[in-house]
């Protein structure tokens, strides 16, 4: 199996470019550029160096940092980038004591401007108490940090199963075409767990072939789509009868099913 994927640039829709930069062992940093404008952002810069080198290579000036939560592998590059580019930092209102130098505080249903784009914010506690996700609705792009992964969800370091399930329901309600940009390349591990939970899911079995093919070619499995996640991600399926039947928990409360599979994943 190939190692961690190299950087990949893509043109998303017509007027925003999203570049994936790998960092550390399995993190993803996202560099966003408004095509035809001056807005340039980075989402969760774990390390300033790859961001700065890429911006220098492309002749770009950073204007915004979007932080989803306070963990060091998501904000590690903040201070250096702020010092170099004097950019704005957008971060969760409830994390002001743990993310330094936030200039724009955001919470649930707030909106923030990025060039000509309007970014909608969702509070998604569970992984941490103050986690947020950012939805670029006109681009159909959702940056989920460590709340929703391809085929998985974040560990509950500070939140409860009820909080995380509520957060995931909020994201699951977005359009099926929504592209999901998550903070880590965890998909192979998540795939193995998902197959163990629901081996009879034909969509999941078909997706497994696609994932192995991508990783064999050293390509990221990110972004995913909400349609694919609804069909295959066990943590989005805990309220569905077919999933509960496969788990032997028919008729159980969704929060209880979620808590059970999160417990199993933590030990998997």
C-alpha positions, 0 to 999 in steps of 0.5 A, a space after each residue: 500500500 502506498 504512503 501518505 499522498 502528495 499534494 493535489 490541486 483541483 479547480 472546484 466549480 468555477 471560481 474557487 480553487 481548493 488545494 490539498 496539502 499533506 502534513 504530519 502523519 495523516 493531516 490535511 491542510 486545505 488552501 483556498 483561492 478565489 479565482 479572479 479575486 484576492 482572497 486566499 485562505 488556509 483551513 486548519 494549518 497544522 504546520 506553517 512551512 508547507 503552507 508558506 512554501 506553496 503560497 510562495 511558489 504560487 505567488 499568493 498572499 494569505 488573507 484568512 485562516 479558518 480553524 475548526 477546533 483547538 487541537 495542535 495538529 489543526 492550529 500549529 501553524 497559526 502564529 507563524 502565518 499570522 506574523 508573516 501575512 497579518 491575516 484574519 483568523 476565523 475560529 469558534 467563539 467557544 474556543 477563544 481560550 484555546 485558539 490565540 488571536 482569533 479575529 472573527 468569532 463564529 458560532 452556529 448559523 453565523 456567516 462570514 465573508 471570504 471574497 465574494 463567497 458567504 461561508 456558513 458556520 455550524 457548531 458541531 461539538 463532540 470531538 471537542 466542546 467548541 468544534 465548528 464546520 464551514 460550508 461554502 454553499 455556493 461551491 458545495 464544499 464542507 470543511 469538517 475538521 475532525 467531526 465527520 471523516 470519510 467513513 468515520 467521525 471523530 473521537 469523543 474527547 470532550 463531548 457526549 454521544 448525544 452531542 456528536 450524533 446531533 452534530 452529524 445529523 446537522 451535517 447529514 441534512 446538507 445536499 447530497 452533492 456536498 463535497 466533504 473535506 475532512 482533516 485526516 486521511 483515515 479512510 482505510 482504517 474507517 473502511 475496515 471498521 465499516 465493513 465489520 459493522 455492515 458487511 452486506 452493504 453493497 454500496 460499501 463493498 463497491 466503495 472499498 474497491 475505489 478506496 483501495 485503488 486510490 491509495 494504491 495510486 498514492 491519491 487522497 480519498 478526500 473529498 468524499 460526498 454527502 451522498 456517498 457518506 449517507 450510504 456507507 458511513 456507519 456513523 451516519 446510518 445508526 437510525 436506519 433499520 437496515 443498519 440496526 438490523 445488521 448490528 443486532 440492535 433493531 429498534 434501539 434509540 439512535 444515540 444508543 446505537 451511535 454510542 455503541 459503534 463509537 465504543 467499538 471503533 475506539 477498540 477496533 
